[in-house]
Amino acid sequence: MVGTTTLDGKVCVVTGGASGIGRATAELFARHGGIVLVADIDDAAGGDTVAAISALGGQAGFMHVDVSRVADVQAMVRGAVALGGRGRLDVLFNNAGIGCVGAVEETEEADWERVMAVNVRGVYLGSRFAVEQMKMQRGGSIINMSSAIANIGLARRAAYAASKGAVLALTRSMQVDCAPYAIRVNALLPGTIWTPFVEGYLRRSFAGEEAQALQAIQRRQLTDNLGRPEDIAAAALFLASDESRFVMGAGLTVDGGMSAGKA
């Protein structure tokens, strides 16, 4: 166990746990005593995450999960309840998500539907089946991945912004319904975090001009730098732990000052 925050024995699910923020969070949860189910569509990278956790002396398992598919998500929750023999699901981090670049008139219907299927339907399905379990056990913590873009305007992000705004609104509505069962529901609102996803986006969208594009993104933050997956993982750990027991229905912004703006 590292530091004072503990998840000792808590069963935790991290969707999109194979890389980036998901992997950093899965590893951090495990280092703090959590029993972690890594859920992702990338079997190889998911296995690598589990291997890294095992190497640290932690306990983890992997499941192939497409969060937009009902059967996959139901199996994920059942798998979490069976993990470690505890018969519980204590923490769900609905982290899986995809991006989409384009103003509303540039966004094809198929791209819009794909973003909504993963970013919104995925959170809905994970929460739906997790809440059923958490109600029975009278407690749990759900963390939904929104974005700072839910509160600010950003050019050419129509579908992505809509999806993350929906997640934030869903989080607040869920909390009202879940409070009587001692289930806490909160959202994380990151700024731009340096992950394989962002790196790939720069390569695809700004071929040959990646350095200039990166500098433009960096200037959004007051720190003039991008966040790291570990920055968001630390915030997720707080929301997962009992230290945040009085935090309910909140949107925790971790964006390097991006939403604060610049003079």
C-alpha positions in Angstrom: 0.0 0.0 0.0 1.3 3.5 -0.9 0.4 6.5 1.2 -2.7 6.8 3.4 -5.4 6.4 0.8 -6.6 2.8 0.6 -8.8 0.6 -1.5 -7.9 -2.5 0.5 -10.0 -5.3 -0.7 -12.3 -3.2 -2.8 -13.3 -4.7 -6.2 -12.8 -2.2 -8.9 -13.6 -2.2 -12.6 -11.7 0.1 -15.0 -13.1 0.2 -18.5 -10.6 1.2 -21.2 -8.1 -0.1 -18.8 -5.5 -1.3 -21.3 -3.7 2.0 -21.9 -3.5 5.7 -21.1 -5.6 6.9 -18.2 -7.2 3.6 -17.8 -4.0 1.7 -17.4 -2.5 4.3 -15.0 -5.7 4.1 -12.9 -5.8 0.3 -12.8 -2.2 0.2 -11.7 -2.8 2.9 -9.0 -5.9 1.2 -7.7 -4.0 -2.1 -7.4 -1.1 -0.4 -5.6 -3.5 0.9 -3.1 -5.0 -2.5 -2.4 -7.8 -2.7 -4.9 -8.7 -5.9 -6.7 -8.9 -4.7 -10.3 -10.8 -6.0 -13.3 -9.3 -4.4 -16.5 -12.0 -4.2 -19.2 -11.0 -3.3 -22.8 -11.3 -4.4 -26.4 -7.5 -4.6 -26.8 -6.7 -8.0 -25.4 -2.9 -7.8 -25.8 -2.6 -4.4 -24.1 -5.1 -5.5 -21.4 -3.0 -8.5 -20.7 0.0 -6.3 -20.4 -1.8 -4.1 -17.8 -2.7 -7.2 -15.7 0.9 -8.4 -16.0 2.2 -5.1 -14.8 -0.1 -5.2 -11.8 0.9 -8.7 -10.9 4.5 -7.7 -11.1 3.8 -5.1 -8.5 2.2 -7.7 -6.2 -1.3 -6.6 -7.0 -4.4 -8.6 -7.9 -6.1 -8.1 -11.3 -7.9 -9.9 -14.1 -8.8 -9.0 -17.7 -12.0 -9.2 -19.7 -12.6 -8.4 -23.3 -15.4 -5.8 -23.1 -17.1 -3.6 -25.7 -18.9 -1.2 -23.5 -21.5 -0.5 -26.1 -22.7 -4.1 -26.0 -25.2 -5.2 -23.4 -24.0 -8.8 -23.1 -20.3 -7.7 -22.7 -21.2 -5.3 -19.9 -23.4 -7.7 -18.1 -20.6 -10.3 -18.2 -18.2 -7.6 -17.0 -20.2 -6.9 -13.9 -20.6 -10.6 -13.2 -16.9 -11.1 -13.6 -16.1 -8.3 -11.2 -18.5 -9.8 -8.6 -16.7 -13.1 -8.9 -13.2 -11.6 -8.8 -11.4 -12.3 -5.6 -14.3 -14.2 -4.2 -15.8 -11.2 -2.5 -19.2 -11.2 -4.2 -19.1 -7.4 -4.6 -18.5 -4.5 -7.0 -17.2 -1.6 -5.0 -15.9 0.8 -7.7 -16.7 1.3 -11.4 -14.6 3.7 -13.4 -16.5 4.3 -16.7 -13.3 5.4 -18.5 -13.6 3.9 -22.0 -14.1 6.5 -24.7 -13.3 7.6 -28.2 -12.8 11.0 -29.9 -14.1 12.6 -33.0 -12.9 15.8 -34.8 -15.3 18.0 -36.7 -17.7 20.9 -36.5 -21.4 19.8 -36.5 -21.7 20.2 -40.2 -18.6 18.2 -40.8 -19.6 15.3 -38.6 -21.0 12.3 -40.4 -24.0 10.5 -38.9 -22.0 7.3 -38.5 -19.2 9.1 -36.6 -21.8 10.8 -34.3 -23.5 7.4 -33.6 -20.1 5.7 -32.9 -19.1 8.4 -30.4 -22.4 8.3 -28.6 -22.4 4.5 -28.5 -19.1 4.3 -26.7 -19.0 7.5 -24.7 -22.6 7.7 -23.6 -24.2 4.3 -24.1 -21.1 2.7 -22.6 -21.4 4.8 -19.4 -25.2 4.1 -19.3 -24.8 0.4 -19.6 -21.9 0.1 -17.1 -23.8 2.2 -14.6 -27.1 0.4 -15.1 -25.7 -3.0 -14.2 -23.3 -1.8 -11.6 -26.0 0.1 -9.8 -28.2 -3.1 -9.6 -25.3 -4.8 -7.8 -24.4 -1.9 -5.6 -28.0 -1.5 -4.5 -28.0 -5.0 -3.2 -24.8 -4.5 -1.3 -25.8 -1.0 -0.2 -22.8 1.0 -1.3 -20.3 1.7 -4.0 -18.6 4.4 -6.0 -19.1 5.1 -9.7 -16.7 7.5 -11.6 -17.7 8.6 -15.0 -15.3 10.1 -17.5 -16.5 13.4 -18.7 -14.2 16.2 -19.9 -13.5 19.8 -19.4 -15.0 20.3 -22.8 -18.4 19.7 -21.2 -18.1 23.2 -19.7 -16.2 25.1 -22.3 -16.4 25.6 -26.1 -13.7 24.0 -28.2 -13.5 24.2 -32.0 -14.4 21.2 -34.1 -15.4 18.8 -31.3 -19.2 18.7 -31.8 -19.8 15.0 -31.2 -17.2 14.6 -28.5 -18.4 17.7 -26.6 -22.0 16.5 -26.8 -21.1 13.1 -25.5 -19.1 14.4 -22.5 -21.8 17.0 -21.7 -24.3 14.1 -21.6 -22.1 12.1 -19.2 -21.8 15.0 -16.8 -25.6 15.5 -16.8 -26.2 11.8 -16.4 -23.8 11.7 -13.5 -25.8 14.3 -11.6 -29.1 12.7 -12.3 -27.8 9.3 -11.3 -26.5 10.6 -8.0 -30.0 11.8 -6.9 -31.4 8.3 -7.6 -28.4 6.4 -6.0 -27.9 8.5 -2.9 -30.5 6.5 -0.8 -28.4 3.3 -1.4 -25.1 4.8 -0.3 -23.8 4.8 -3.9 -21.7 7.8 -4.8 -21.6 9.0 -8.5 -19.1 11.5 -9.6 -17.4 12.6 -12.9 -13.9 13.5 -13.9 -13.4 16.4 -16.2 -9.8 16.2 -17.6 -8.1 18.7 -19.9 -5.8 17.4 -22.6 -3.8 14.5 -21.3 -0.8 13.0 -23.1 -1.9 9.5 -23.9 -1.5 7.2 -26.9 -4.9 8.4 -28.1 -3.7 12.1 -28.2 -0.4 11.1 -29.8 -2.3 9.1 -32.5 -4.8 12.0 -33.1 -1.9 14.4 -33.7 -0.3 12.0 -36.3 -3.6 11.4 -38.1 -4.9 15.0 -38.1 -1.7 17.0 -38.4 0.7 14.9 -40.5 4.0 16.7 -40.8 2.9 19.5 -38.4 2.6 17.5 -35.2 5.0 19.7 -33.3 3.1 22.9 -34.1 -0.3 21.3 -33.2 1.1 20.0 -29.9 2.3 23.5 -29.0 -1.2 24.9 -29.8 -2.8 22.3 -27.5 -0.3 23.0 -24.8 -1.1 26.7 -24.8 -4.7 25.9 -23.7 -3.4 25.0 -20.2 -2.2 27.6 -17.7 0.7 25.3 -17.1 1.7 25.4 -20.9 1.9 21.6 -20.7 -0.3 18.6 -21.0 -1.4 16.5 -18.1 -0.2 12.9 -17.6 -2.4 9.9 -17.1 -1.1 9.7 -13.6 -2.7 13.1 -12.8 -6.2 11.8 -13.7 -5.5 8.4 -12.0 -4.8 10.2 -8.7 -8.1 12.1 -8.9 -9.9 8.8 -9.7 -8.3 7.2 -6.7 -9.6 9.9 -4.4 -13.2 9.5 -5.8 -12.9 5.7 -5.5 -11.8 5.8 -1.9 -13.7 6.5 1.3 -11.8 9.8 1.6 -14.3 11.3 -0.8 -17.3 10.0 1.1 -18.9 13.5 1.2 -18.3 14.1 -2.6 -21.5 13.3 -4.5 -22.7 14.3 -7.9 -19.6 16.4 -8.5 -17.7 17.1 -11.7 -14.0 17.2 -10.6 -12.0 19.3 -13.1 -8.4 18.3 -13.6 -7.3 20.3 -16.6 -4.2 22.3 -15.8 -6.3 25.5 -15.7 -7.7 25.2 -19.3 -11.2 26.0 -18.2 -10.0 29.0 -16.1 -8.8 30.7 -19.3 -5.9 33.0 -19.9 -5.5 36.8 -19.8 
